Amino acid sequence: MDKVFIEALEIECVIGIYDWERKIRQPIVLDIEMDSDNRKPAASDNIADTLDYKAISKRLIDFVGQSEFGLVETLAERCCAIILEEFAVTRVRLKLSKVGAVRGAKAVGVILERTRAA
């Protein structure tokens, strides 16, 4: 299966379980890989036939920017659900990085792989 990806999509949001984290916005970074059959858009050269990564990015920017989850696990799960339910994607792999969360580490986070229910 072909892949469409969005790499290093940085979004600021309220994320974390500590009181101080509930009062600030922190950056998270999304790396997303989605299964997509690219033969039709390659043959037609028509944007309408593609998996619209700009629309997916905008949807996630809006959602994440307004979210206030405690756990990165919850936020990542919700992002996967949006991609699978709202776009023509059958499988998604999403890496969510919380930048600067642990001293000495560039980022921490989770990697999820989800498929659309049949």
N, C-alpha and C positions, 0 to 999 in steps of 0.2 A: 504494500500500500504506500502511496505517496504521502508526503508530510507537508504541512504548512506550519510554519513556526513564527512565534513572536518572542523575541529575545530581549531580556533586560528591560521590561516595561516597569518603570519606577512610578509608584503612586504613594502619596502620603495619606495616612489614616490614623485613627485611634486604634491601637492594638496593644494588648497586654493585660496582665492581671493585677499589677501593682497600682496603688493609688496615684503615684506620680505619672504612670503611663496613661491613665485615664484622663489626664489634664493636658496632654500634648499630642501632637501629630508626629508620627514616625514614618520613615520610608520603608516600604517593602518593595521587593523586586520579583516580578513574575517572569518565568521562562516557560513558554507553552509550546507543546508539539501536538498537532492534531492530524488524524488520518483524513486524507482527502484525495479522491481520484482526480488527478489533474489532466487526464486525457481530453475531456470535453473542453475546458477552457483553453488548453493548448491548441486544439484543433480550430476552435472558433475565434480565438484571440479577442473574446468579449468578456469584459469585466463582470457582466451579469451571470456568467457561468462559473465564477470563481467562489472560493470560500473567502469572504470579505474580512481580511484580517484587520482592516481599519475599523469596521463596524464592531468587531469583537473587542478590539482594544478600547474603543470609546465606551462600550457597554461596561467593561470591567473597570475602567477609570471612574465612571460614574458610581458604580456599585461600591467598589472598594473605598473610594474617597468619602462616601457617606456612612460606611460601616463603622461599628464600634465593638468588635468582637474581643473577647478576652484571649482566645487561643488562635494561633496560626492554623491549627488543624481545622478549626471550624471555618475560618475564612477561606482556606484552600478548598475545602469540600464544597462550599457554596459557589465558588468560582467555577469549579468543574461542572456543577449542576447547571449553571447558567449556560456554559458553552454547549453542553450536551442537549439541553432542552430547547434552546433558542436558535441554534445554528445547525447547519447540515453536517454535523460531526458525529461519527460513531465511536471514536476513541480519542481520549485526551490524556496527555501526560503533562502535569503541571508541577513546576518547582516554585515554591514560595520561600523567599529568603527575607528574613528580618535582619536588616543591616545594623551592625554595631550592637547587637543585643548581648553579646558575651565579650568581655574584655579579652583581647588577643585574637579574636576571630573576626574575619571580615563579615561573616553573616552566619546565621543558623536558620533552620526552617524544616520544611517537609517536602517530600516528593510524592505525588499521588498519580496513579493511573486508573482511569475509570472508563467504562464502556457504556454505551446507551443500552438500556433494557430493551430486550426484543419484544 
